[in-house]
């Protein structure tokens, strides 16, 4: 089977969020199963050509934008397939880059906190159009084209229209993955000329969405198979609360909608080899974990001692449950615990947390930044990792924390509900602490339950050891994706038979 994974960002080349992690790790896991994979992405200014060994292929691809041919030069590199990344690392897949300086030679991928780039419609409608041409130019004939999020949302539509009679793609199925339905790629109707199709596709059954163009909707309507990044989230997005206006479209496609929980790269996230830790450790070596806890407290100026350390690595926003933390922080800080926070977000939470830290500098450390090294140290040093999210399509933080022997405290939603089961101190079952009601009261109750469990040293040690033995790697998830690729191939075959 040959799979083309198309994504607007791919780790380690360019990343703003979890989409890049998935697009970078899944090909590596698929290669272990014997699946031939390539990835296609834009060539951004941020991609370090020398570091990752990018080379010009000498080939180009063209797609029409507003009646004009826009050419992309195609570059190639090996997508690293081992923990030692770089041009010399074993390849998990070939990575192809579409170089169009006027679209992608920018300091940012999509925009800044102040707003999106004004030509994002043109930039990513073009990307959806150029993907088939890149695949043809490099002669990678896929069994399935796997598109991701709104930036590639129109690819399936173009395959079924512009390439309907192209033998290169005649048997290709399409899979569309929604990583976060809150981001839909909505643009005003006056951008329709960029789409390059007739008005019959701008209607409620097609790309039209309350008078706008909706690129994510294109992927939902025209792809053969759809999935999202957890089973619970696949059900949640069919409801008005979580569907962001597309719940009706998703209910209509429910028979073709699946949920697969993301994995994490166990070479990338490994406390035995992580170079950013104060001391490496593995399952059974909890003295190493305690050494990291002591060192982090020293570095951040927290009081020494055995108090449980609660870690937060998050965007500081309502969606991540920061309103719950804000409503409970004073009560929390009166308990026998310490807190370390890493992240940036809404100014109101910057101020609130900073004010708390000024009052209790030995009990809470607030770090308003993005710092990958400090993040790894927090995962390793913390006893508890908090993710009280309002909604969470999958979540990677809870999976990483389990890998590092740090017990997650989460709200029961999305991927958190699928991966964290409430701990039962009587039976020893479960791997974390889970609450359901979205309220500071329910959150505080879960914190108290966590502290009670922490006081049982033998039970807590067994909980930590069991967490570190869990397998949340990409291996299992990749097998689920192979099944979906098979469904996409079958759907394409049935489509061809119907057309014939």
N, C-alpha and C positions, 0 to 999 in steps of 0.2 A: 504494500500500500504506500502511496506517495501523497503526502499532506503538505499543503502550502499554508503556513500560518501568517496571517496579515495583521499587523498591529502598528499603531501610531507610535509606540514606544516598546523597546525591548532591552531588558537588562542583559549584559552590562553596558550596552552602547549608549542608551539614553533612558532616563527614568524620572517620572514625577510621582508614581504611585504603584499600587499592587498590580495593575495591568502589565507593567514591564516585567515584574517578577514572574508572572504566569507565562508570558510570551517567551521569556528566556529559559525558564526551567522545564516547561512541558516538552519542548523538542529533545532535550537531554534525556528525559525519562522515556520518551517514545523511541529514541534510538536504541535504548537497552532492550526494547521489545522487537527490534528489527524493522521498525517503521522508518522509511526514508522521509525526511522532513526538510523543508527550507522555510526561512522567514523572510518577509518583505516589509520594509519600513522606510520612512523618509530619511534622507541624509541631512540631519540637522547640523547646525554650527557646533553644537555641544558634543557631537561624536568625535572622539579623538582618533583621527585616521592613523597616526603613527602607533599609538598605544595598542590598538586592536588590529593592526596589520591590514587595513583596508587597501584594496587595489582596484584600479579601474579595469573593467572588463573589456573596454573598447566598444561596448554595445550601447545602443540607445533605445528608448521607447517613446512613443508619441501618443498623446490623447488630445482631443479637441476640447477647448474651453471657449465658449461663446463664439464658436465658428473658427477659432484659430488653433493651429497645431502648437501644442506646448511640449517641448522635448525634455526628456529626463535622461541624463547620463547614468549608467548603471555601474555601481561599485559592488565589490564583493569582499566578504571576510568569513572566517570560520567562527561560528558561534561556539564559544568555549564549552567543553563538555566535561571538565574536571574542576576540582576545587582550586587548582592552580590556574588562574585565568591569564589570558594573554595570547598573542599570535601563535606561540609554540604549543599551547595546550591542545590536547586531543579535541577534535571537533564533534559537537553533537549534531550540527546541521550547518548548511551553508546559509549565510545571511546576505541578502541582496538589498541595496540601498538605492532609492530613487533620488538623484541629485537634481534639484531645481532651485537654484539660488534665490530667485525672486519669491519663492514660497517658504523655503525652509532654512535659509541662512539668517536665522534670527537668534537673539540672545535667550529667548524663551521658547518653549514648545507650543503652548497654547495661549498664554497670557500671564497676567500678574494678579495679585489680590485686588487690584483696582479695576480689572476688567479683562475680557478676552481680546485677542487681536482682532481688528476690524475686518480682516479678510479671511477669517477662519472658514467661512462657507466655501470660498473658492479654493483654499488650500487643501481641504479634506474631501470635497467633492472630486477634485482632481486626483487625490490619492486613491479614492475608490475606483476611479476610471483607469488609472495607470497600472494597477495591480495585474490585470490580465495581460497587458502588453509587456510588462516586465517578465512575467512567467514565460510568455512566448519567446521573448528575446533571448532568455537564458536556457530555453528548451527544457523547462521543468513542467512536464505535463501531469497535473495533479489528479488524483482520484477524488480528493475533497479540497475545497478552499475553505479554510477556517478563518472567518473574519471576527473581529473583536471590537465591540463598542461602536459608538456613533461615527467615529472617524473613518470606519470602513463599512458603514451601514448600507451604502448604496451598491456595494460590489455585487451582491446576489442579483439585484435588479438589473445591473448592466449585463451580467452573464445571461439573464433570461431575455434580454432585449437585443442589445448591440452584438452579442456573441451567440445568439440562439442557433445560428446556422454555421458556426465555426467548429469544424471537426476537432480542433485542439481541445475544446472544452465540452464536447457533446455529451460525454459520460461523466462529467464532474458533478459531484454533489456539493452542497453548501451547508456549512454549520455556522451559526452566529451565536457568539457568547456575549451575554450582558453581564458586565462586571459591576455596574452600579446604574440602576435605571433612572436615578436622579439627574444624570448627565445625558442629554438626548440630542444635542446638536440641532437646536431649533433656530431657523433663520427666516427672515421675512420673505413673503411671496415674491417680491421684486427680484430675488436672487434665482428665480426659477430658470432663467435663461442659462445659468451655469450648469444646470442638471443636464441639459441637452436632449431631453425627451419631450414627447408631445404632451399636451395638456390633459390627456386621458389618464395620466398617472398622478395628476394633482387633484385628488378627490379623497373623500373620507375612507375609501377602501385602499388608497395608495399612500402617498407621502404627505397629503394635507393633514394638518393638525391644528384645528381652531384658527384657520387662516394662514398658518405658517407652514414652512417646509420642516419636516421632522426626519432627520437622517437615521436615528435609532429605529424609528418606526419602519423605515425601509427594510432594515435587517430583519425585523420581526415578521413583516408581511411576506417578504419574497424569499427568505432562506428556506431550505428544505427542512432543516432541523434547528431548533433553538435550545440553548441551555443557559443556565446561570450558575453561580458559583457556590450554591448549597441547595440541598433539597428543600429546606424550610423556606429559603428566600424565593425559590421557584413558586411556592404556594402563596407567600406573602404578597408578591408583586401582582397577583391576580385579584387583589382587594383594593378598594379605593384608598385605604390608608397608606399603602406602600407602592401603588401602581403608577403614581404621578401622571394620571390621565390616560395611561395605556393599558389599564387593567382589562378593558373590554377586548382589545386586540389580543392580549395574552390568553384570556379565557377562550377566545375563538380558536387559538392555536394550541390549546391545552394538550391535545393528543401528541403534539410534536415538541412539547416543552419538557426539559429534563433539568435536574440539578446535580452537579458534581462538585464536591468540596475541593477547594484548592489544596495542594500539598505545599510543603516547603522543601527547599533544596538541602538535603542533609550533609552535603559537602560544604555548602556555604554556611549553614547554621550548625556548628559542631563545637560544643564546649571543650572537647579534647584537643582541638587544633586552632580555635579562634585566637588570632594573634592580638586582638584588642583587649583580651582579658588580663587581669592582674596575674592570674594563675589558672592554668588549664586543669580541667577535671573531667571525670566521666562518671557513668553510673556506678554507684558503690563508693565513690570518693567524695563524700559530702564535706570532708574537711577542706577540700579545695573550694567548694562553694562558699563555705563560711569565711575562708580567707578573702574571697572576692567581696563579700559583704563588709568585712572589716575595712578593707582597703578603700572601697567606695565611700564609706562613711567618713573615713579620714580625709579623702580627697575633697568631699563636698562640705566638710565641716559639721557633720551631724554628730550627735553625742554617741560615744562608744557604748557598747552593752549588747544585750541579747534581745532587745525589743524587735518584734517582727517589722520588716521593712516592706512597705507597699510601693510598688513601682507603677508609674503611668508614663507611657510613651504614646503620644496621641496628637492629632490636630485638636486644638482647644476650641471646640465648637459644640453647639447643642446636640448635633447628630451623634457625637461621641459620648454623650451623657454628662457633659461638663456642668449642665444645669443641675443635675442630681448631686454632683460633687460639691457644687457651690452651696446647695441647700443643706448639705450634711457636713461640710468641712469643719465647722466649729465643734460639733459633737465628736467628729472623728479625732480631732487633735487633742481632745480631752481624754482619749482612750490610750491604752498602753501600746502605742505603735509609732512608727515614723514613716514619712512619705517622701519620695523623690519623683519629681515631675520633669519631663522633657517634651518640648513641643512648642509650637506657635499657633496662633489662631485669632480668635476674636479679642479685641482690646479689653472688653469688660472682664474676661477671664485672666488676662495678663495682670490687670490691676488687682483683682481679688486675690489671686494666688501670691502675687508679690507682697501685698499687704500682710497676708497670713505669715509668710516667710519672715518678714521683718519682726513680727511679734514673737515667732517661735523658731529662730534660726537653727536651733539644735534639733528640731523635730521635723522640719520640712525643708527640702531643697528644691527650688524652682529654677529651671534652666530653660529660658525662652529662646530656643535655637533649634536648628537641625544639626545633630552631631552623631554621626554613625558610630564612632568609637565609643562615645558615652552610652549610646543606646545598647550596644552589646554588653557593656559593663552593668547596666541596669538589669538587663535580662538575667545575667548571671548572678548578680548580688542580691536581688530582691527575693523575699520569701513569697510574696503575693503579687500578681500582676492584674491590674484593674482595667476592665473594659465594660463599663455600664451603659453600653450604646443604646440609643433610641432605636436605630436599625443598623444592621451590619451584614451586607451581602454575604461575605465569607469571614473576613478577618484573618490576618496572619499572626498578629501579636500573640494570641492565645496558643497557637501552634508552636511558635518559637519559644514561648515561655515554658511550655511543657517539655520541650527538648532540653532546656537549661535547668529543669527541676524547679521551676518557679510556678506556683499554683495559681491558675486563673480564677478571678472573681468576675463574673459576667452577668449580663441580663439575657434572658431567654429570648433570643431573636436571631433570625438568619443563620449564618454559619456558626455563630456562638452556640445556638441551641443544638446544632448537629454534632459539635465536637467536644462540648463540655457537659459532663453529667454531674449532678449534685452529689457531693461527698456524704456518705452515710457512716458516721463514726462507729456504729454498732457492727456493721458488716465489713467496713473497709472498702465498699464499692464506691464508684465515682472517681472523678479526677479533678474536681474543682468545686466552686461555690456559685450557685445559680439563683437569681431572683427573677420574678416575673413582672410584678406591677412596676410601672414606670413612675416611681415616687421616691423622694429622699428617705421616707420611712422604710420602704422595702429594701432600699440599698443599705441603710444602716443596719437593718436586721441581718443582712448577709455578711456585713463586716463583723458584727458580733459573733456570728456563727463561725467565721473564719478564725477569729481570735480564740474562741473556745477550743477549736480543733488544734490550733497551734500550741496550746498549753499541754496537750497530750503528746509528749515528745516522741514516744514510740509510734503512735498512730501517724503523726506528722512525717516522721522519717520514712515510714512505709509508703505513705502517700507520695512523697517526693520521688522515691525510688521507682514506684510504679509509673509515675508520670514520665520519667526519663526513659522507660522501656517502651513507651507507646511508639507506634509507627505512624507518623503523619507525613511521611515522605511522599514524593510524587509518584512512586511506583504504582500504588493502588489506584490513584486518580487517573494515571495515564491509561491503565487498562479500561477504565470506564470510558475514557475518550475514544479509545479504539472501537468500543461497541457503538458509540454514537457515530463515528465515521462510517461504520458498516451500515447504519440506518440511513445516513445521508447518501451513500452509494446506491442503496436499494431504492430510495426515493427518486433519485435521478434516473435510475433504470426504468421505474414505473412511469415517470414523466415522459421518457423517450418512447416507451411502448404506447402510451396514450396518444402522443403526437403522431406516431406512425399509423 
